[in-house]
Amino acid sequence: MTLAFSLLLAFLAVCGFRMELTTDYLALVNTESFIWLLVFLFFARVIYLSIREKDKRLKIFASGFAVITAAFYVLGISLSKMYRLSWIWETRSYLLNTFLMFFGHTVLYYSFAFLSFRMLRDAPIPADKKPQYKFSMKKVLLYWGILLIFYIPWYLTYYPGLLTPDSLNQIMDAISLDSLNNHHSAVLNLVIRGILLAVHKFTGSYQTGVGIITCIQMLIITFVFAFSYEWIRKYMHNKVIAVIVFLWFALYPIHHLFSVTLWKDILFSVCFLILLLCIDAAVIDEKSFFRNKKKCFLMFLCLLLLPLMRHNGITVTVVLPIYFFFRFKNFRKQVAIGFACVLLVFFGWKLILMPALHITDIAPAHVYTFMEQQIVRVLDEHRDELTEEERSELQEYFLVPEIWTLYNPRHADKVKDQFNNELFHENPFRFFTLWLKNGLKFPLAYIEAFLLNDYGFWFPEVNQWISDYSMYDGVKVEDIHPAPLAKIGYVEKIIIWLKQIQFTKTPVLFLLFSPGTYWWLWIYCGCYSLYRNRKKFALFMAGFALWLGILLVPITNDFRYGYGLIVGLPLILFASLSGRTKKAGPGK
């Protein structure tokens, strides 16, 4: 009976895995039948082993990972095909295919989680001969020097830095004689302004100032990478794996590219990595950590800098301390005081220092982008169902009467650029009321608009916008222009290769450049943490808080917004999977 049930479930899984929302029920009968037979036998074997497995916790958390990722996959496929969800249940055949595809992918991801969880659980644990590990600052400096050897050619090729539209706009805001702007982070603008003006005073060149800023950013990134690698090394008992991880820090082309790109998101991501290191230190020995004022200060400083460098970083600042309050029960006082200080400084900056320094705060159009997209989607799809008064109330919040003609479900810039900020400031409560009223009337349109605006960060198969790869000619800032110090041939070849992978979806390699893939790996680590190593779940919660903020960004597929999850992956991966408890037996 067990074998027959396993074969039946495996057959349904293969059917669903193969069809992917098509109506071709004979899709398995083709020249690939032998391959699908092997997949069928693999699924049957895994299901059979799972039924016989006595460790219920293993099956529960493997199932949790499988269901979450399969749901993400089905939603992502639906949105990428038709930009809407409703069509998948409009006919019985589509509804059946959706269910089969969900079931098939659930079995696929469950197989991966079940087998890997079991392998990690049953792996031998060194008892007496534990690897001698001692954190070494000398090794950090050595790794830092090695990393710089790989990064400097990119700096030379892209000197004074790879400047995208946002980069140049931030530089323009920083050197503006009128006022600073908080759209691109006023804190970073003040730093950039100080360096640029100081260098310009001595050299008469903004170009040199930008080059110095890019160099400082590259030095910071490589040092933090070297430090985090030395920290992670205690979790890696296999030298081959240790070398692979170091090569990832040294050779992954996005690290090189972003190290010379002036975006607030890059230093934001590095700050998030430092925060993860602090959390891991607290998890390892919370008594030692919370009694060390310097370590506590660094952690809460990161929690303060995240929302100051990128506005959606506020989700990390708010969610994590609440989690810490329950996680670190013996040190609630320290957590409460630290969180209070962070909020005090943050709101002091926003409400007192920014007005005093004549810094213009971010416009509502950039804060409530996802709401604007939801409203415009309603106007695009359901304006005939609205009364003349309801339609007029919504339209007046945009400078273009027929705003739905500019609607792009994957990119919000055209809509937010037409948002009436002045009208919003007159009565914010009225805007929120209208938004909520229409959301209750057209909930599916709101859900679709929200998911379409961020599905690149939870669905791996989305083309990612990584960088301009070249200078932006539409904006001129003083004497700033491309001036390579040396054109390194292999750098240009890597860029060409990266473009091919990015835009042609090269199998497997494409997934290495997808934030959605990295988020799935974070979920995998979170589920394993709950199964075997609950202490490390704190690291997943940090990533979850960051991911919530990423969902509010104005574009579906911008790699830089998810960069914090990418640079933090090695730490959570090895910390979660390597820190095993002693084997206690099935089900315990």
TIMIDO-917174 format. One line per 4 residues: number of its first residue (from 1); their letters; for each residue x, y, z of C-alpha. Coordinates in pm, whole numbers. Layout:
N
NUM = a = X,Y,Z; ...
//
This chain:
588
1 = mtla = 0,0,0; 283,240,88; 460,172,-240; 140,213,-445
5 = fsll = 60,542,-271; 416,666,-337; 388,579,-707; 54,759,-738
9 = lafl = 180,1076,-572; 499,1067,-780; 297,1037,-1102; 78,1336,-1008
13 = avcg = 389,1534,-912; 560,1468,-1245; 244,1564,-1435; 211,1889,-1246
17 = frme = 582,1963,-1262; 581,1916,-1639; 263,2099,-1739; 320,2440,-1576
21 = lttd = -21,2592,-1644; -77,2439,-1988; -370,2226,-2092; -157,1960,-2262
25 = ylal = -233,1648,-2059; -16,1439,-2295; 291,1655,-2238; 479,1360,-2089
29 = vnte = 451,1155,-2408; 742,1287,-2611; 1110,1232,-2675; 1186,1332,-2317
33 = sfiw = 983,1047,-2171; 1291,863,-2044; 1402,1171,-1846; 1058,1207,-1692
37 = llvf = 1061,837,-1605; 1378,896,-1403; 1218,1197,-1234; 913,984,-1155
41 = lffa = 1126,711,-997; 1319,971,-795; 998,1128,-660; 853,785,-579
45 = rviy = 1166,691,-387; 1167,1014,-185; 797,988,-101; 844,625,4
49 = lsir = 1136,719,231; 938,1010,374; 642,792,467; 874,556,651
53 = ekdk = 1069,836,821; 994,859,1195; 1135,1208,1249; 815,1415,1234
57 = rlki = 991,1748,1287; 1206,1685,981; 900,1624,766; 715,1925,907
61 = fasg = 988,2180,835; 1083,2025,501; 714,2051,408; 706,2412,526
65 = favi = 993,2503,295; 833,2312,6; 488,2469,40; 622,2825,73
69 = taaf = 853,2803,-227; 600,2617,-441; 341,2885,-366; 593,3154,-464
73 = yvlg = 662,2965,-786; 298,2926,-887; 223,3291,-813; 533,3401,-1003
77 = isls = 449,3189,-1310; 94,3327,-1310; 209,3688,-1290; 488,3653,-1545
81 = kmyr = 254,3497,-1802; -49,3728,-1784; 28,4001,-1525; -275,3886,-1327
85 = lswi = -389,3602,-1102; -759,3567,-1177; -715,3384,-1508; -583,3069,-1340
89 = wetr = -923,2988,-1187; -1147,3119,-1465; -1184,2767,-1610; -1174,2426,-1448
93 = syll = -881,2316,-1665; -665,2609,-1555; -760,2555,-1193; -670,2186,-1217
97 = ntfl = -340,2264,-1387; -257,2521,-1120; -319,2269,-845; -112,2002,-1022
101 = mffg = 174,2245,-1082; 168,2350,-717; 165,1988,-607; 446,1894,-846
105 = htvl = 674,2175,-732; 590,2106,-370; 713,1748,-414; 1025,1872,-595
109 = yysf = 1124,2120,-323; 1023,1878,-49; 1255,1617,-200; 1544,1862,-186
113 = afls = 1469,1972,170; 1390,1625,302; 1705,1464,164; 1937,1751,261
117 = frml = 1787,1789,611; 1827,1416,668; 2183,1418,538; 2276,1707,768
121 = rdap = 2103,1540,1061; 2286,1211,1010; 2625,1363,935; 2889,1265,1193
125 = ipad = 2961,1530,1454; 3321,1570,1570; 3316,1493,1941; 3664,1520,2083
129 = kkpq = 3860,1651,1786; 3699,1988,1728; 3883,2215,1483; 4083,2477,1665
133 = ykfs = 3944,2814,1566; 4053,3151,1683; 3946,3473,1517; 4253,3644,1374
137 = mkkv = 4267,4011,1277; 4592,3940,1095; 4411,3696,869; 4139,3955,810
141 = llyw = 4403,4198,683; 4555,3924,468; 4217,3837,314; 4150,4208,267
145 = gill = 4470,4248,68; 4390,3947,-150; 4037,4071,-220; 4171,4413,-323
149 = ifyi = 4385,4244,-589; 4062,4120,-754; 3866,4444,-706; 4119,4711,-807
153 = pwyl = 4106,4629,-1184; 3737,4720,-1179; 3816,5048,-1007; 4079,5129,-1270
157 = tyyp = 3844,5041,-1555; 3548,5241,-1425; 3728,5538,-1269; 3600,5766,-1119
161 = gllt = 3316,5519,-1061; 3027,5356,-1241; 2773,5639,-1227; 2412,5552,-1301
165 = pdsl = 2130,5810,-1311; 2069,5768,-937; 2442,5806,-869; 2467,6135,-1057
169 = nqim = 2144,6265,-908; 2279,6193,-560; 2602,6376,-643; 2400,6670,-774
173 = dais = 2194,6675,-455; 2510,6662,-245; 2685,6957,-412; 2368,7164,-456
177 = ldsl = 2406,7513,-320; 2032,7545,-249; 1951,7256,-20; 2017,6892,43
181 = nnhh = 1755,6631,-38; 1669,6319,160; 1550,6119,-142; 1889,5950,-179
185 = savl = 1974,5959,193; 2071,6298,332; 2319,6133,570; 2520,5994,280
189 = nlvi = 2471,6320,91; 2636,6510,376; 2934,6274,370; 2961,6293,-9
193 = rgil = 2924,6671,4; 3200,6707,261; 3447,6495,64; 3364,6652,-272
197 = lavh = 3390,7010,-148; 3713,6940,42; 3879,6772,-256; 3749,7041,-494
201 = kftg = 3898,7311,-273; 4247,7161,-304; 4235,7019,-657; 3961,7217,-831
205 = syqt = 3812,6888,-951; 3492,6706,-855; 3616,6415,-1066; 3895,6342,-818
209 = gvgi = 3649,6368,-530; 3419,6109,-686; 3720,5883,-744; 3816,5910,-376
213 = itci = 3460,5832,-263; 3449,5525,-489; 3785,5411,-354; 3665,5449,7
217 = qmli = 3352,5248,-72; 3557,4970,-232; 3790,4959,70; 3495,4936,310
221 = itfv = 3325,4659,113; 3636,4444,78; 3728,4488,446; 3380,4384,565
225 = fafs = 3389,4086,327; 3729,3983,464; 3609,4024,822; 3289,3826,761
229 = yewi = 3482,3548,585; 3716,3511,882; 3408,3504,1107; 3231,3241,895
233 = rkym = 3544,3027,881; 3466,2878,1222; 3158,2711,1072; 3344,2557,777
237 = hnkv = 3536,2242,870; 3598,2147,507; 3890,2329,342; 3746,2290,-8
241 = iavi = 3422,2458,97; 3620,2733,270; 3810,2803,-53; 3486,2810,-255
245 = vflw = 3331,3064,-18; 3639,3285,-35; 3635,3268,-414; 3270,3373,-405
249 = faly = 3370,3688,-218; 3668,3738,-449; 3527,3650,-793; 3151,3702,-794
253 = pihh = 3127,3978,-1061; 2837,4161,-895; 3059,4233,-593; 3316,4389,-824
257 = lfsv = 3060,4587,-1019; 2877,4718,-713; 3199,4807,-530; 3260,5084,-786
261 = tlwk = 2894,5187,-829; 2788,5486,-621; 2451,5371,-489; 2324,5408,-136
265 = dilf = 2205,5047,-161; 2561,4912,-163; 2675,5056,170; 2327,4980,305
269 = svcf = 2382,4612,224; 2727,4614,383; 2575,4770,697; 2318,4490,699
273 = lill = 2599,4232,681; 2766,4393,984; 2433,4373,1166; 2414,4000,1088
277 = lcid = 2761,3950,1233; 2650,4128,1551; 2337,3913,1577; 2540,3596,1528
281 = aavi = 2778,3706,1803; 2481,3769,2033; 2336,3426,1955; 2666,3249,2025
285 = deks = 2713,3412,2367; 2439,3658,2455; 2576,3724,2803; 2915,3829,2671
289 = ffrn = 2762,4030,2386; 2506,4235,2577; 2752,4311,2856; 2996,4450,2602
293 = kkkc = 2896,4812,2540; 3099,4842,2220; 2931,4541,2058; 2584,4657,2162
297 = flmf = 2659,5006,2032; 2768,4865,1695; 2451,4656,1659; 2216,4942,1743
301 = lcll = 2421,5181,1529; 2353,4951,1234; 1983,4949,1322; 1995,5330,1313
305 = llpl = 2194,5361,989; 1975,5123,788; 1668,5353,772; 1892,5658,739
309 = mrhn = 2065,5513,432; 1753,5363,270; 1401,5448,379; 1259,5094,363
313 = gitv = 1532,4988,605; 1289,5099,876; 1133,4750,863; 1457,4602,1000
317 = tvvl = 1483,4872,1267; 1128,4808,1390; 1087,4430,1348; 1420,4313,1489
321 = piyf = 1410,4484,1831; 1058,4348,1884; 1189,3999,1806; 1498,4058,2027
325 = ffrf = 1272,4151,2317; 1131,3797,2319; 1443,3619,2196; 1689,3762,2449
329 = knfr = 1467,3748,2757; 1751,3798,3004; 1858,4122,2839; 1530,4293,2768
333 = kqva = 1648,4604,2947; 1945,4647,2713; 1726,4581,2409; 1463,4832,2522
337 = igfa = 1721,5102,2599; 1903,5045,2269; 1581,5053,2068; 1465,5368,2247
341 = cvll = 1794,5540,2170; 1770,5441,1802; 1417,5582,1774; 1514,5896,1964
345 = vffg = 1807,5970,1733; 1612,5874,1420; 1315,6100,1492; 1545,6370,1625
349 = wkli = 1718,6365,1289; 1391,6365,1094; 1203,6625,1298; 1475,6856,1431
353 = lmpa = 1808,6831,1251; 1676,6799,894; 1465,7119,916; 1753,7297,1088
357 = lhit = 1989,7200,805; 1727,7290,541; 1717,6934,414; 1414,6854,200
361 = diap = 1253,6527,307; 1154,6254,66; 833,6325,-126; 520,6115,-48
365 = ahvy = 528,5987,-407; 840,5786,-324; 712,5661,11; 369,5537,-96
369 = tfme = 463,5402,-439; 291,5066,-393; -33,5243,-296; -14,5460,-607
373 = qqiv = 37,5153,-824; -267,4988,-666; -488,5291,-726; -376,5327,-1087
377 = rvld = -436,4957,-1150; -794,5005,-1032; -829,5300,-1272; -677,5092,-1550
381 = ehrd = -897,4785,-1506; -1209,4898,-1320; -1268,5266,-1394; -1596,5180,-1567
385 = elte = -1717,5030,-1239; -1645,5352,-1049; -1883,5643,-1027; -1782,5971,-1188
389 = eers = -1715,6118,-843; -1502,5820,-730; -1297,5828,-1050; -1245,6203,-1021
393 = elqe = -1129,6174,-659; -862,5925,-756; -751,6102,-1072; -688,6434,-897
397 = yflv = -401,6274,-706; -209,6254,-1034; -89,6534,-1261; -190,6343,-1575
401 = peiw = -570,6295,-1608; -549,5957,-1780; -275,5827,-1552; -358,5464,-1637
405 = tlyn = -197,5517,-1980; 140,5539,-1800; 81,5235,-1581; 356,4974,-1590
409 = prha = 287,4690,-1344; 660,4610,-1311; 800,4963,-1282; 639,5244,-1083
413 = dkvk = 854,5542,-1186; 616,5680,-1450; 325,5675,-1205; 506,5812,-901
417 = dqfn = 660,6093,-1107; 305,6217,-1175; 181,6195,-817; 36,6518,-674
421 = nelf = 249,6563,-360; 95,6899,-275; -258,6759,-269; -140,6474,-49
425 = henp = 17,6717,201; -312,6909,228; -492,6608,374; -300,6278,399
429 = frff = -590,6115,583; -817,6166,280; -568,5985,54; -540,5688,290
433 = tlwl = -918,5672,323; -966,5663,-55; -691,5403,-87; -851,5178,175
437 = kngl = -1202,5226,35; -1099,5115,-314; -891,4831,-173; -1198,4689,-2
441 = kfpl = -1391,4725,-327; -1125,4576,-557; -901,4358,-335; -775,4136,-618
445 = ayie = -651,4435,-818; -462,4559,-511; -307,4218,-447; -201,4183,-812
449 = afll = -55,4534,-823; 145,4472,-506; 278,4132,-617; 367,4255,-965
453 = ndyg = 566,4539,-815; 799,4307,-621; 777,3950,-754; 1137,3963,-878
457 = fwfp = 1243,3939,-514; 1057,3616,-437; 1035,3447,-779; 1374,3341,-921
461 = evnq = 1288,3340,-1292; 1279,3716,-1348; 1531,3910,-1555; 1719,4135,-1315
465 = wisd = 1829,4489,-1390; 2180,4484,-1248; 2344,4807,-1366; 2375,5048,-1655
469 = ysmy = 2726,4911,-1713; 2820,5252,-1854; 2807,5618,-1771; 2479,5804,-1794
473 = dgvk = 2504,6073,-2061; 2173,6241,-1987; 2300,6426,-1681; 2617,6635,-1664
477 = vedi = 2776,6725,-1332; 3063,6973,-1354; 3377,6793,-1475; 3263,6440,-1391
481 = hpap = 3303,6207,-1688; 3435,5857,-1772; 3814,5852,-1753; 3950,5499,-1706
485 = laki = 4291,5488,-1543; 4351,5161,-1726; 4124,4947,-1942; 4150,4592,-1815
489 = gyve = 4052,4352,-2092; 3908,4072,-1882; 3677,4316,-1699; 3506,4405,-2025
493 = kiii = 3479,4036,-2119; 3313,3959,-1785; 3060,4239,-1843; 2973,4096,-2186
497 = wlkq = 2938,3748,-2032; 2724,3887,-1750; 2489,4056,-1996; 2446,3731,-2187
501 = iqft = 2355,3542,-1869; 2130,3822,-1751; 1923,3863,-2064; 1926,3511,-2212
505 = ktpv = 1845,3327,-1888; 2135,3084,-1916; 2022,2773,-1723; 2155,2743,-1365
509 = lfll = 2399,3033,-1404; 2104,3271,-1442; 1983,3175,-1095; 2310,3301,-943
513 = fspg = 2203,3652,-1043; 1846,3638,-914; 1748,3780,-570; 1453,3539,-571
517 = tyww = 1693,3244,-566; 1879,3385,-267; 1555,3449,-83; 1454,3085,-130
521 = lwiy = 1788,2983,21; 1718,3213,317; 1383,3036,365; 1564,2702,348
525 = cgcy = 1805,2814,623; 1516,2947,832; 1330,2616,812; 1642,2419,900
529 = slyr = 1708,2653,1192; 1364,2579,1331; 1428,2208,1283; 1775,2170,1434
533 = nrkk = 1928,2499,1541; 1669,2743,1672; 1923,2990,1806; 2029,3079,1452
537 = falf = 1671,3163,1357; 1752,3516,1472; 1962,3556,1157; 1668,3454,940
541 = magf = 1445,3706,1117; 1689,3983,1021; 1665,3873,657; 1287,3847,680
545 = alwl = 1264,4203,815; 1483,4326,529; 1277,4133,275; 958,4299,399
549 = gill = 1113,4637,326; 1231,4522,-17; 869,4442,-111; 794,4816,-97
553 = vpit = 1045,4914,-369; 919,5074,-694; 1055,4815,-937; 1014,4442,-987
557 = ndfr = 1364,4347,-1088; 1641,4574,-958; 1919,4353,-821; 2065,4617,-589
561 = ygyg = 1758,4626,-363; 1808,4260,-276; 2186,4285,-244; 2173,4269,136
565 = livg = 2024,3919,118; 2296,3815,-127; 2595,3931,81; 2439,3790,398
569 = lpli = 2375,3443,254; 2714,3277,335; 2679,3370,703; 2324,3244,752
573 = lfas = 2393,2936,537; 2691,2809,732; 2580,2938,1071; 2240,2767,1038
577 = lsgr = 2355,2440,884; 2686,2388,1063; 2578,2462,1419; 2411,2126,1484
581 = tkka = 2285,1995,1813; 2392,1647,1916; 2202,1372,1743; 1925,1254,1973
585 = gpgk = 1744,1006,1753; 1442,1025,1525; 1158,1248,1634; 1346,1398,1926
//
